[in-house]
Amino acid sequence: MQTTFTPDQLRDPGIQRANQILRSCVHCGFCTATCPTYQVLNDELDSPRGRIYLIKDMLENEREPDAQLVKHIDRCLSCLACMTTCPSGVHYMHLIDHARAYIEQRYDRPLMDRLLRWTLARILPHPRRFRLALLAAKIGRPFRALMPDPRLRAMLDMAPRHIPPVSRNDDPQTFAPATSRRKRVALMTGCAQKALNTDINDATIRLLTRLGVEVVIAQGAGCCGALTHHMGRENESHASAARNIAAWVREMDGEGLDAIVINTSGCGTTVKDYGHMFRNDPLAADAARVSAIAKDISEVLTDLDMPEGGTKNIKVAYHAACSLQHGQKVKFAPKDLLKRAGFTVLEPANSHLCCGSAGTYNLMQPEISSELKRRKVGTLEALTPDIISAGNIGCMMQIGSGTGIPVVHTVELLDWATGGPKPRALAANGEVPILR
């Protein structure tokens, strides 16, 4: 794609990067075949190619974003399926992130939009506030029909009936390995996950220590910044990321770390991109060091050569989170680990398509999100599995709200298969604590 940025414009590092990405696009349209919003809306402007044209025009001409343009950018899930299918290597993620930041700085959103986005940015990344919000949503759910905005109704729907108690395993501390130490890792405990489902981190710690890994919960680490980053709120997202970088670098320069383990794939995609986010910042070197050792839990377990388990005669439908398969290019490790543990692993049709969760997307774009959920749940239920497994809390919440089949994190199944407790989602009464 030909671009016409001026030399003055190209002095901006963000424009430089956007220019590189735009010039790599050859207009082929392969991305439209795998774009969930294009599949649902059948509008060229709701495809990656269409959004690329909109972004190019906006940046080159330094246009003030209008409501029409913002609508199409906001509808993007950032699922990154387009990056997997693109034959030209267009790095759409960096382009859409830059466009969102540009819009955030220059577009005056309607009052309700501003209030909703401000509220989400102030609550979701903070576990204590999020717990209080979930409690308030439970109280407000009987009044759902009175809510005039579908986004408010979606927020009430999000609240689980059971809010798990706080897990003290998420506090800063060190967990010793059960055998001689093979690795020392920092576990990212996350933010929303600590309010929605404490079993995931607990299972991760049990499994890693059982395999000879010392697990550190670093003092000062918290939200990865992904939620605010995808809203274009760069100052807030970079502040969250900077705190994590400082916390993990202290451990790296202290007793050392072999990896930073992440069990929420949406966070993993962002942490692995810290090097890019801070490339023009004094933290550039430390950010690059952190990104270099950030790993999804499935990558770490593959390196540890997890022991094989006997056949369990349990059918597991594996849902590949977009942030894992497209964002991190981790496609086979979770499935291989489940098979190694003795589960029968099934894959749904169109496994490359998003479930519609996408961070705050299911709250801000509930109609499109609901349709994507309906399609995803349909393909998963068609497999008639005993369990649905995923590696991202957002996907678990989204899918679990649309099916009666238990939805668990992959690491919970692997923990169970190697001596840990049976996941609570598989309790005899059929209750799924995270969702019911």
Kinemage of the C-alpha trace (Angstrom):
@kinemage 1
@onewidth
@group {chain A} dominant
@subgroup {mainchain}
@vectorlist {calphas} color= white
{ca met a 1} P 0.000 0.000 0.000
{ca gln a 2} L 1.381 3.394 -0.953
{ca thr a 3} L 1.503 6.017 1.801
{ca thr a 4} L 2.079 9.773 1.697
{ca phe a 5} L 3.221 10.723 5.188
{ca thr a 6} L 5.350 13.846 5.318
{ca pro a 7} L 8.887 13.900 6.795
{ca asp a 8} L 7.518 15.854 9.766
{ca gln a 9} L 4.856 13.229 10.400
{ca leu a 10} L 7.416 10.423 10.190
{ca arg a 11} L 9.390 11.938 13.051
{ca asp a 12} L 6.651 10.567 15.317
{ca pro a 13} L 7.637 6.982 16.281
{ca gly a 14} L 3.968 5.939 16.243
{ca ile a 15} L 3.500 7.216 12.697
{ca gln a 16} L 6.773 5.569 11.662
{ca arg a 17} L 5.476 2.213 12.845
{ca ala a 18} L 2.045 2.782 11.275
{ca asn a 19} L 3.730 3.653 7.986
{ca gln a 20} L 5.725 0.399 8.028
{ca ile a 21} L 2.584 -1.615 8.659
{ca leu a 22} L 0.461 0.171 6.074
{ca arg a 23} L 3.098 -0.238 3.375
{ca ser a 24} L 3.204 -3.995 3.976
{ca cys a 25} L -0.520 -4.398 3.139
{ca val a 26} L -1.202 -5.526 -0.468
{ca his a 27} L -5.032 -5.204 -0.378
{ca cys a 28} L -5.451 -8.960 -0.965
{ca gly a 29} L -8.466 -9.316 1.324
{ca phe a 30} L -7.477 -12.704 2.781
{ca cys a 31} L -8.162 -11.150 6.181
{ca thr a 32} L -11.876 -10.782 5.446
{ca ala a 33} L -12.316 -14.563 5.411
{ca thr a 34} L -11.204 -14.899 9.033
{ca cys a 35} L -12.504 -11.646 10.538
{ca pro a 36} L -15.373 -12.344 12.983
{ca thr a 37} L -16.985 -8.921 12.663
{ca tyr a 38} L -16.961 -9.140 8.877
{ca gln a 39} L -18.539 -12.594 9.115
{ca val a 40} L -21.349 -11.194 11.263
{ca leu a 41} L -21.876 -7.744 9.685
{ca asn a 42} L -20.707 -8.322 6.084
{ca asp a 43} L -19.468 -4.735 5.894
{ca glu a 44} L -16.073 -4.052 4.296
{ca leu a 45} L -15.449 -1.290 6.844
{ca asp a 46} L -15.838 -3.901 9.590
{ca ser a 47} L -13.009 -5.990 8.155
{ca pro a 48} L -9.272 -5.499 8.746
{ca arg a 49} L -8.768 -4.275 5.195
{ca gly a 50} L -11.539 -1.727 5.572
{ca arg a 51} L -10.243 -0.526 8.918
{ca ile a 52} L -6.745 -0.223 7.484
{ca tyr a 53} L -8.072 2.167 4.827
{ca leu a 54} L -9.893 4.195 7.487
{ca ile a 55} L -6.808 4.374 9.691
{ca lys a 56} L -4.539 5.319 6.773
{ca asp a 57} L -6.800 8.192 5.762
{ca met a 58} L -7.144 9.402 9.358
{ca leu a 59} L -3.416 9.364 10.107
{ca glu a 60} L -2.133 10.695 6.787
{ca asn a 61} L -4.551 13.608 6.760
{ca glu a 62} L -4.473 14.121 10.521
{ca arg a 63} L -8.247 13.986 10.514
{ca glu a 64} L -10.340 14.490 13.589
{ca pro a 65} L -12.111 11.136 14.088
{ca asp a 66} L -15.857 11.219 13.522
{ca ala a 67} L -18.584 8.963 14.900
{ca gln a 68} L -18.688 6.762 11.795
{ca leu a 69} L -14.980 6.018 11.824
{ca val a 70} L -14.918 5.424 15.566
{ca lys a 71} L -17.831 2.983 15.263
{ca his a 72} L -15.887 0.725 12.904
{ca ile a 73} L -12.669 0.902 14.940
{ca asp a 74} L -14.567 0.181 18.172
{ca arg a 75} L -16.154 -2.877 16.555
{ca cys a 76} L -12.740 -4.516 16.104
{ca leu a 77} L -12.239 -7.353 18.601
{ca ser a 78} L -8.426 -7.308 18.339
{ca cys a 79} L -8.721 -11.087 17.953
{ca leu a 80} L -5.771 -10.910 15.510
{ca ala a 81} L -7.064 -13.716 13.305
{ca cys a 82} L -6.192 -11.422 10.410
{ca met a 83} L -2.520 -11.557 11.416
{ca thr a 84} L -2.549 -15.343 11.305
{ca thr a 85} L -4.063 -15.455 7.824
{ca cys a 86} L -2.214 -12.481 6.293
{ca pro a 87} L 0.335 -13.638 3.660
{ca ser a 88} L 2.177 -10.284 3.816
{ca gly a 89} L 2.850 -10.176 7.550
{ca val a 90} L 0.816 -7.031 8.247
{ca his a 91} L 1.171 -6.335 11.990
{ca tyr a 92} L -2.419 -5.249 12.462
{ca met a 93} L -2.186 -5.293 16.273
{ca his a 94} L 0.253 -2.387 16.450
{ca leu a 95} L -1.753 -0.439 13.882
{ca ile a 96} L -5.134 -0.786 15.597
{ca asp a 97} L -3.547 -0.002 18.983
{ca his a 98} L -2.070 3.216 17.578
{ca ala a 99} L -5.409 4.146 16.010
{ca arg a 100} L -7.221 3.671 19.310
{ca ala a 101} L -4.738 5.893 21.127
{ca tyr a 102} L -5.125 8.531 18.394
{ca ile a 103} L -8.921 8.387 18.738
{ca glu a 104} L -8.772 8.552 22.536
{ca gln a 105} L -6.767 11.774 22.333
{ca arg a 106} L -8.871 13.488 19.662
{ca tyr a 107} L -12.446 12.227 19.747
{ca asp a 108} L -15.073 13.571 22.132
{ca arg a 109} L -17.252 10.553 22.825
{ca pro a 110} L -20.893 10.829 23.860
{ca leu a 111} L -21.362 11.211 27.609
{ca met a 112} L -22.588 7.647 28.219
{ca asp a 113} L -19.644 6.203 26.306
{ca arg a 114} L -17.223 8.259 28.353
{ca leu a 115} L -18.846 7.211 31.622
{ca leu a 116} L -18.886 3.514 30.737
{ca arg a 117} L -15.289 3.477 29.544
{ca trp a 118} L -14.119 5.472 32.572
{ca thr a 119} L -15.954 3.066 34.887
{ca leu a 120} L -14.462 -0.036 33.265
{ca ala a 121} L -10.956 1.442 33.355
{ca arg a 122} L -11.326 2.288 37.040
{ca ile a 123} L -12.821 -1.039 38.128
{ca leu a 124} L -11.743 -4.067 36.082
{ca pro a 125} L -7.965 -3.755 36.597
{ca his a 126} L -8.438 -3.527 40.393
{ca pro a 127} L -9.542 -6.822 42.013
{ca arg a 128} L -11.015 -5.285 45.179
{ca arg a 129} L -13.051 -2.725 43.259
{ca phe a 130} L -14.090 -5.417 40.793
{ca arg a 131} L -15.347 -7.656 43.602
{ca leu a 132} L -17.458 -4.804 44.964
{ca ala a 133} L -18.781 -4.102 41.465
{ca leu a 134} L -19.706 -7.756 41.000
{ca leu a 135} L -21.574 -7.687 44.305
{ca ala a 136} L -23.414 -4.535 43.236
{ca ala a 137} L -24.275 -6.151 39.898
{ca lys a 138} L -25.761 -9.156 41.704
{ca ile a 139} L -27.952 -6.815 43.727
{ca gly a 140} L -28.936 -4.877 40.611
{ca arg a 141} L -29.679 -7.870 38.396
{ca pro a 142} L -33.435 -8.024 39.268
{ca phe a 143} L -33.719 -4.519 37.788
{ca arg a 144} L -32.023 -5.491 34.532
{ca ala a 145} L -35.099 -4.817 32.378
{ca leu a 146} L -35.172 -1.213 33.551
{ca met a 147} L -31.704 -0.472 32.170
{ca pro a 148} L -32.035 1.692 29.030
{ca asp a 149} L -28.608 0.860 27.598
{ca pro a 150} L -27.842 -2.723 26.434
{ca arg a 151} L -24.278 -2.253 27.656
{ca leu a 152} L -25.530 -1.747 31.198
{ca arg a 153} L -27.597 -4.920 30.898
{ca ala a 154} L -24.494 -6.766 29.673
{ca met a 155} L -22.588 -5.591 32.734
{ca leu a 156} L -25.300 -6.949 35.031
{ca asp a 157} L -25.308 -10.239 33.121
{ca met a 158} L -21.557 -10.577 33.588
{ca ala a 159} L -21.749 -10.961 37.355
{ca pro a 160} L -21.525 -14.595 38.516
{ca arg a 161} L -23.910 -15.767 41.187
{ca his a 162} L -20.975 -17.108 43.161
{ca ile a 163} L -18.053 -14.782 43.851
{ca pro a 164} L -15.122 -16.853 45.145
{ca pro a 165} L -13.382 -15.850 48.358
{ca val a 166} L -10.024 -14.129 48.107
{ca ser a 167} L -7.125 -16.572 47.694
{ca arg a 168} L -4.147 -15.750 49.870
{ca asn a 169} L -2.022 -17.579 47.293
{ca asp a 170} L -2.264 -14.394 45.221
{ca asp a 171} L -0.386 -12.394 47.869
{ca pro a 172} L 3.335 -11.637 47.310
{ca gln a 173} L 5.293 -14.694 48.480
{ca thr a 174} L 7.389 -17.628 47.293
{ca phe a 175} L 6.211 -21.225 46.900
{ca ala a 176} L 8.932 -23.834 47.261
{ca pro a 177} L 9.127 -26.722 44.782
{ca ala a 178} L 7.985 -30.134 45.983
{ca thr a 179} L 11.160 -31.729 44.556
{ca ser a 180} L 14.633 -30.456 43.717
{ca arg a 181} L 14.360 -27.087 41.999
{ca arg a 182} L 14.314 -27.202 38.198
{ca lys a 183} L 13.198 -23.627 37.498
{ca arg a 184} L 12.373 -20.396 39.267
{ca val a 185} L 9.455 -18.432 37.783
{ca ala a 186} L 7.266 -15.451 38.590
{ca leu a 187} L 3.532 -16.081 38.246
{ca met a 188} L 1.437 -13.198 37.004
{ca thr a 189} L -1.723 -13.396 39.113
{ca gly a 190} L -3.651 -10.880 37.004
{ca cys a 191} L -6.509 -8.614 38.026
{ca ala a 192} L -10.018 -9.626 36.896
{ca gln a 193} L -9.138 -13.298 37.236
{ca lys a 194} L -8.407 -12.846 40.942
{ca ala a 195} L -11.989 -11.689 41.435
{ca leu a 196} L -13.730 -14.109 39.075
{ca asn a 197} L -11.939 -17.424 39.584
{ca thr a 198} L -9.213 -17.987 42.168
{ca asp a 199} L -8.959 -21.703 41.295
{ca ile a 200} L -6.830 -21.001 38.203
{ca asn a 201} L -3.857 -19.483 40.015
{ca asp a 202} L -4.152 -22.051 42.810
{ca ala a 203} L -4.022 -24.899 40.277
{ca thr a 204} L -1.086 -23.290 38.477
{ca ile a 205} L 0.939 -23.026 41.683
{ca arg a 206} L 0.186 -26.630 42.699
{ca leu a 207} L 1.093 -27.972 39.282
{ca leu a 208} L 4.332 -26.030 38.907
{ca thr a 209} L 5.618 -26.785 42.408
{ca arg a 210} L 4.744 -30.475 41.908
{ca leu a 211} L 6.992 -30.421 38.827
{ca gly a 212} L 9.934 -28.883 40.673
{ca val a 213} L 9.369 -25.185 39.998
{ca glu a 214} L 9.819 -22.438 42.568
{ca val a 215} L 6.967 -19.967 42.074
{ca val a 216} L 7.275 -16.313 43.056
{ca ile a 217} L 4.407 -13.858 43.372
{ca ala a 218} L 6.361 -10.629 42.934
{ca gln a 219} L 5.716 -7.656 45.190
{ca gly a 220} L 4.216 -4.793 43.168
{ca ala a 221} L 3.047 -6.771 40.129
{ca gly a 222} L -0.592 -6.436 39.108
{ca cys a 223} L -2.719 -5.696 36.060
{ca cys a 224} L -0.834 -6.116 32.771
{ca gly a 225} L -2.479 -3.023 31.284
{ca ala a 226} L -4.291 -4.824 28.455
{ca leu a 227} L -7.792 -3.605 29.308
{ca thr a 228} L -6.862 0.082 29.263
{ca his a 229} L -4.400 -0.423 26.391
{ca his a 230} L -7.183 -1.646 24.121
{ca met a 231} L -9.262 1.391 25.063
{ca gly a 232} L -6.463 3.634 23.782
{ca arg a 233} L -5.714 4.887 27.299
{ca glu a 234} L -1.947 4.698 26.911
{ca asn a 235} L -0.957 6.582 30.056
{ca glu a 236} L -2.933 4.211 32.256
{ca ser a 237} L -1.857 1.039 30.458
{ca his a 238} L 1.804 2.043 30.441
{ca ala a 239} L 1.672 2.877 34.140
{ca ser a 240} L 0.354 -0.619 34.905
{ca ala a 241} L 2.968 -2.196 32.661
{ca ala a 242} L 5.776 -0.145 34.213
{ca arg a 243} L 4.880 -1.418 37.687
{ca asn a 244} L 5.064 -4.996 36.449
{ca ile a 245} L 8.373 -4.417 34.706
{ca ala a 246} L 9.882 -2.956 37.885
{ca ala a 247} L 8.553 -5.835 40.020
{ca trp a 248} L 9.815 -8.585 37.722
{ca val a 249} L 13.181 -6.963 36.998
{ca arg a 250} L 13.821 -6.884 40.754
{ca glu a 251} L 13.340 -10.653 40.807
{ca met a 252} L 15.415 -11.126 37.646
{ca asp a 253} L 18.286 -9.133 39.120
{ca gly a 254} L 17.865 -10.789 42.516
{ca glu a 255} L 17.604 -14.577 42.654
{ca gly a 256} L 16.855 -14.730 38.928
{ca leu a 257} L 13.890 -15.916 36.869
{ca asp a 258} L 13.676 -18.560 34.177
{ca ala a 259} L 10.268 -17.331 33.052
{ca ile a 260} L 7.345 -15.059 33.807
{ca val a 261} L 4.379 -17.419 33.703
{ca ile a 262} L 1.012 -16.146 32.513
{ca asn a 263} L -2.172 -18.230 32.640
{ca thr a 264} L -4.498 -15.625 31.124
{ca ser a 265} L -3.637 -15.483 27.454
{ca gly a 266} L -5.037 -11.990 26.948
{ca cys a 267} L -2.463 -10.759 29.447
{ca gly a 268} L 0.262 -12.851 27.841
{ca thr a 269} L -0.127 -11.180 24.464
{ca thr a 270} L 0.299 -7.775 26.080
{ca val a 271} L 3.253 -8.679 28.318
{ca lys a 272} L 5.061 -10.225 25.374
{ca asp a 273} L 4.602 -6.868 23.609
{ca tyr a 274} L 6.060 -4.726 26.430
{ca gly a 275} L 9.295 -4.434 24.442
{ca his a 276} L 7.402 -2.694 21.648
{ca met a 277} L 5.244 -0.601 23.957
{ca phe a 278} L 8.319 0.859 25.679
{ca arg a 279} L 10.686 0.896 22.685
{ca asn a 280} L 11.154 4.694 22.914
{ca asp a 281} L 11.093 4.890 26.710
{ca pro a 282} L 13.875 4.803 29.319
{ca leu a 283} L 12.376 1.449 30.364
{ca ala a 284} L 13.041 -0.006 26.896
{ca ala a 285} L 15.834 -2.380 27.933
{ca asp a 286} L 14.014 -3.696 31.007
{ca ala a 287} L 10.744 -4.048 29.068
{ca ala a 288} L 12.512 -6.078 26.388
{ca arg a 289} L 14.034 -8.330 29.064
{ca val a 290} L 10.597 -8.979 30.549
{ca ser a 291} L 8.998 -9.703 27.180
{ca ala a 292} L 11.814 -12.115 26.325
{ca ile a 293} L 11.012 -14.463 29.232
{ca ala a 294} L 7.210 -14.076 29.320
{ca lys a 295} L 5.575 -17.432 28.591
{ca asp a 296} L 2.116 -18.907 28.590
{ca ile a 297} L 1.705 -21.638 31.196
{ca ser a 298} L 1.388 -24.237 28.416
{ca glu a 299} L 4.816 -23.258 27.040
{ca val a 300} L 6.431 -23.695 30.459
{ca leu a 301} L 4.750 -27.044 31.055
{ca thr a 302} L 5.938 -28.272 27.661
{ca asp a 303} L 9.513 -27.394 28.627
{ca leu a 304} L 9.090 -29.316 31.875
{ca asp a 305} L 8.134 -32.535 30.068
{ca met a 306} L 5.017 -33.179 32.139
{ca pro a 307} L 4.477 -36.878 32.959
{ca glu a 308} L 2.018 -38.889 30.881
{ca gly a 309} L -1.312 -39.918 32.342
{ca gly a 310} L -3.522 -42.918 31.754
{ca thr a 311} L -6.536 -42.787 29.453
{ca lys a 312} L -9.423 -41.110 31.267
{ca asn a 313} L -12.278 -41.602 28.814
{ca ile a 314} L -13.154 -37.921 29.200
{ca lys a 315} L -13.892 -35.845 26.109
{ca val a 316} L -12.518 -32.313 26.301
{ca ala a 317} L -13.521 -29.708 23.712
{ca tyr a 318} L -10.571 -27.346 23.489
{ca his a 319} L -11.390 -23.692 22.806
{ca ala a 320} L -8.367 -21.869 21.394
{ca ala a 321} L -8.388 -18.334 22.800
{ca cys a 322} L -7.598 -15.771 20.103
{ca ser a 323} L -4.924 -14.135 22.233
{ca leu a 324} L -3.168 -17.502 22.498
{ca gln a 325} L -3.488 -18.911 18.974
{ca his a 326} L -3.273 -15.616 17.055
{ca gly a 327} L -1.627 -13.194 19.486
{ca gln a 328} L 1.073 -15.530 20.830
{ca lys a 329} L 1.081 -18.188 18.094
{ca val a 330} L 0.711 -20.910 20.748
{ca lys a 331} L -1.470 -23.409 18.934
{ca phe a 332} L -0.452 -26.945 19.802
{ca ala a 333} L 1.008 -26.943 23.328
{ca pro a 334} L -2.301 -26.869 25.279
{ca lys a 335} L -3.836 -29.635 23.165
{ca asp a 336} L -0.695 -31.762 23.316
{ca leu a 337} L -0.544 -31.405 27.101
{ca leu a 338} L -4.188 -32.439 27.520
{ca lys a 339} L -3.630 -35.479 25.314
{ca arg a 340} L -0.476 -36.358 27.250
{ca ala a 341} L -2.486 -36.180 30.474
{ca gly a 342} L -4.912 -38.786 29.083
{ca phe a 343} L -7.864 -36.683 27.903
{ca thr a 344} L -9.558 -37.116 24.538
{ca val a 345} L -9.205 -33.704 22.897
{ca leu a 346} L -11.754 -32.431 20.374
{ca glu a 347} L -11.616 -29.258 18.290
{ca pro a 348} L -14.703 -27.358 17.113
{ca ala a 349} L -15.354 -26.179 13.581
{ca asn a 350} L -14.048 -22.696 12.809
{ca ser a 351} L -11.768 -22.827 15.838
{ca his a 352} L -9.950 -19.749 14.531
{ca leu a 353} L -12.978 -17.503 15.129
{ca cys a 354} L -13.448 -15.453 18.287
{ca cys a 355} L -16.010 -16.271 20.984
{ca gly a 356} L -16.832 -12.574 21.379
{ca ser a 357} L -15.312 -11.946 24.802
{ca ala a 358} L -12.215 -9.904 23.832
{ca gly a 359} L -11.539 -8.061 27.076
{ca thr a 360} L -14.311 -5.488 27.488
{ca tyr a 361} L -15.820 -6.148 24.055
{ca asn a 362} L -18.707 -8.233 25.395
{ca leu a 363} L -19.628 -5.276 27.610
{ca met a 364} L -19.179 -2.508 25.047
{ca gln a 365} L -20.482 -4.330 21.947
{ca pro a 366} L -23.038 -6.764 23.438
{ca glu a 367} L -25.053 -7.422 20.251
{ca ile a 368} L -22.084 -8.527 18.119
{ca ser a 369} L -20.549 -10.339 21.075
{ca ser a 370} L -23.758 -12.301 21.706
{ca glu a 371} L -23.906 -13.479 18.109
{ca leu a 372} L -20.281 -14.616 18.201
{ca lys a 373} L -20.957 -16.419 21.484
{ca arg a 374} L -23.967 -18.178 19.981
{ca arg a 375} L -21.899 -19.414 17.054
{ca lys a 376} L -18.966 -20.511 19.225
{ca val a 377} L -21.130 -22.342 21.745
{ca gly a 378} L -22.933 -24.082 18.893
{ca thr a 379} L -19.718 -25.488 17.445
{ca leu a 380} L -18.494 -26.597 20.867
{ca glu a 381} L -21.751 -28.274 21.885
{ca ala a 382} L -21.868 -30.077 18.527
{ca leu a 383} L -18.888 -32.126 19.769
{ca thr a 384} L -20.933 -33.397 22.757
{ca pro a 385} L -17.947 -33.046 25.104
{ca asp a 386} L -17.834 -33.747 28.824
{ca ile a 387} L -15.819 -30.588 29.471
{ca ile a 388} L -14.853 -27.421 27.616
{ca ser a 389} L -11.315 -26.228 28.229
{ca ala a 390} L -9.806 -22.802 27.562
{ca gly a 391} L -6.717 -20.827 28.542
{ca asn a 392} L -8.279 -17.419 29.124
{ca ile a 393} L -10.684 -16.279 31.839
{ca gly a 394} L -12.611 -13.994 29.470
{ca cys a 395} L -13.364 -16.861 27.101
{ca met a 396} L -14.370 -19.057 30.032
{ca met a 397} L -16.868 -16.468 31.233
{ca gln a 398} L -18.229 -15.839 27.748
{ca ile a 399} L -18.682 -19.471 26.748
{ca gly a 400} L -19.814 -20.580 30.183
{ca ser a 401} L -22.673 -18.088 30.141
{ca gly a 402} L -24.077 -19.791 27.040
{ca thr a 403} L -23.815 -23.496 27.813
{ca gly a 404} L -24.495 -26.005 30.568
{ca ile a 405} L -21.288 -27.919 29.818
{ca pro a 406} L -18.639 -27.277 32.498
{ca val a 407} L -15.961 -24.811 31.392
{ca val a 408} L -12.552 -25.059 33.051
{ca his a 409} L -9.072 -23.708 32.541
{ca thr a 410} L -6.633 -26.069 30.845
{ca val a 411} L -4.280 -25.856 33.815
{ca glu a 412} L -7.018 -27.086 36.166
{ca leu a 413} L -7.363 -30.272 34.128
{ca leu a 414} L -3.594 -30.788 34.030
{ca asp a 415} L -3.363 -30.233 37.786
{ca trp a 416} L -6.133 -32.780 38.357
{ca ala a 417} L -4.479 -35.299 36.053
{ca thr a 418} L -1.184 -35.085 37.955
{ca gly a 419} L -2.500 -35.427 41.484
{ca gly a 420} L -4.392 -32.217 42.202
{ca pro a 421} L -8.047 -31.895 43.236
{ca lys a 422} L -10.911 -32.321 40.824
{ca pro a 423} L -11.910 -28.913 39.421
{ca arg a 424} L -14.860 -27.459 41.272
{ca ala a 425} L -16.619 -26.882 37.950
{ca leu a 426} L -16.915 -30.666 37.660
{ca ala a 427} L -18.670 -31.073 40.996
{ca ala a 428} L -21.353 -33.747 41.147
{ca asn a 429} L -24.162 -31.196 41.395
{ca gly a 430} L -23.144 -29.760 38.047
{ca glu a 431} L -22.607 -26.288 39.464
{ca val a 432} L -19.908 -24.165 37.864
{ca pro a 433} L -18.802 -21.807 40.657
{ca ile a 434} L -17.377 -19.202 38.299
{ca leu a 435} L -20.520 -18.891 36.275
{ca arg a 436} L -23.553 -20.116 38.140
